[in-house]
Each structure stands twice: as structure tokens, then as C-alpha cells.
Amino acid sequence: MLKLQGAIVAIITPFKDGRFDEEAYRQLIERQIENGINGIVPCGTTGESTTLSHSEHERVIRVCIEQVNGRVPVIAGTGSNSTAEAISLTEHAMKDGADAALSVTPYYNKPSQEGLYQHYREMAQIGIPIVLYNVPGRCGVDLQPETVARLAEMDNIVAIKDATSSMVVASEIRRLCGDSITLLSGDDLTALGQMVLGGKGVISVVSNIIPKQWSTMAAHALKGDFAAACEIHDRYFHLNRLLYLEANPIPVKTAVSMQGLCTDDFRLPLTNLAQHHRPTLQGEMERLGLI
């Protein structure tokens, strides 16, 4: 049975000279697994999925599945604002051996709650476990807890990545769904708070930089040792804030490049971190002994 919990990295997609850097990507995956990460999400927001072609999207997921080789769950990012496109991407990921699919709420076209329900209902019929992904700040639509509860009744809807940062929303999902769906945070800043309220982990950005530390934080929280988890949370709290100096994944890929693990290449419309932000991020990385 698929078990999604702990720190799951939303892994970056490295580029070199404008192309997918497969060698660096495989090394990033190995580093994550060696440092205790509990799962990997390729082609999420942090993986710059919106700038990948369909063939690149499928390749990035396939490489991740090959490199992981069953050691941790691979939750492939396969969302789209077109239900048909999301289904196609999800079917490819399932065929290649992904353990689950992370499907963001359809962005830009602002469907109703019924539209969201019908969208995910179609996704649930594909046959692969589906992780709902609610991030209203990016998508312009909010998957309400009542709709989550309706979806949680379906066998293949197994979890939700809640990136609202709201403890009220997390508590309402718990109230309505109980253990019928796994609650995962989509926000490192509030992940510990959500786990105190019954969440099982976090799909994480900062784990790209500190996989060992963040997987340890989540492990402490899962055991109920919130004091130990809070020590780690506090140590890296400011770094987590700095990862939103500009839109994700610009700061986190820049930080990973500072560690010498990839280049800080982006595809338009994303651009390199502004020069006036670089000393702030670099200074915190140095203070924490990460570079």
C-alpha cells in the first residue's frame, strides 16, 4: 500500500545551455535519497513544469523513476488546466511506473467547485493514486474542504497537498475527511504547524537544499517530538522565507546552484534572481554553513 508521509521533495529541474541537464538531475536525486528523503515529486511547480515541452515533461518523469528505482515513492506532477491534457500526462506517468500523480487545480480558467470535482473525478478513473494540489495563490481557484471531502470518497484520491498555509483549512479538511485522505503541507513555513494538527508531511521546496535536516524535522514531528522538530524549523525558518524573495523556484534553484549542484539556468518567463537579492540569500546560506 502506498504510504505518503514525511519530507517529500518537489525537486528542481536543472538546465544547462537551455536543455534538461540529465546528469545533474540524477545526482540531485541520489543526494536526496542518500539524505533520507521520503519521496520525490518531479515536474511540480518547483520543477518548472510549465516551461517544459510535453516530451521533456515525460522524459524528466521517466528519468526520475529510473534513477529512484523503487527506493522511495515518485509522485509525478501531471496537472494542467485542461482535463484532457492532465489525463494524458498522468497516463504517461502511470505507464512509466510512477507511484502516484500530483495534480494541481486547473489554473487560469477558474472552474467552479463542481468543475473541480468533475475534473478530479475523471483523474481518479485513470487507475493511479491521485494527490490533489490546492495552491490558490498561483491558480486563482480554491479547492474547498467540502469538495475535498467529496473527492476523498473515491478510492484513487489518496492525499492532498494543501498550500494555503492556513491552519483553519487544514483543520477543516481533518474535520470533514478524518483519515480518508492523507493531508500533506505544500508550504515549508507552516508544515510543522500542519503536522501538529494531524498532517502527515510536506511536499517541500527547501528539501532541495537541506534534505537531511528537513526529513529529520518531519520524522520528529511524525513521532510527536514537536520540540525537536521545532528546533530544526526555527533554524531554517528565515531561509524558508528567503525562498520567496521572488517566485518559486527562482530562489531555491539559485541556492542549489550556490551549493555547486547545478547551474542557475531558467527558461523565460522566469529569469535569474535579481542581483540585489543574491547577497541576502547567499549570506543566510553561509550563516547556516550550507555553502
Sequence and secondary structure as in RCSB ss.txt:
>XXXX:A:sequence
MLKLQGAIVAIITPFKDGRFDEEAYRQLIERQIENGINGIVPCGTTGESTTLSHSEHERVIRVCIEQVNGRVPVI
AGTGSNSTAEAISLTEHAMKDGADAALSVTPYYNKPSQEGLYQHYREMAQIGIPIVLYNVPGRCGVDLQPETVAR
LAEMDNIVAIKDATSSMVVASEIRRLCGDSITLLSGDDLTALGQMVLGGKGVISVVSNIIPKQWSTMAAHALKGD
FAAACEIHDRYFHLNRLLYLEANPIPVKTAVSMQGLCTDDFRLPLTNLAQHHRPTLQGEMERLGLI
>XXXX:A:secstr
     EEEEE    EETTEE HHHHHHHHHHHHHTT  EEE SSTTTTGGGS HHHHHHHHHHHHHHHTTSS BE
EE   SSHHHHHHHHHHHHHHT SEEEEE   SS   HHHHHHHHHHHHTSSS EEEEE HHHHS    HHHHHH
HHTSTTEEEEEE S  HHHHHHHHHHHGGGSEEEES GGGHHHHHHTT  EEEESGGGT HHHHHHHHHHHHTT 
HHHHHHHHHHTHHHHHHTTSSSTTHHHHHHHHHTTSS     TT     TTTHHHHHHHHHHTT  
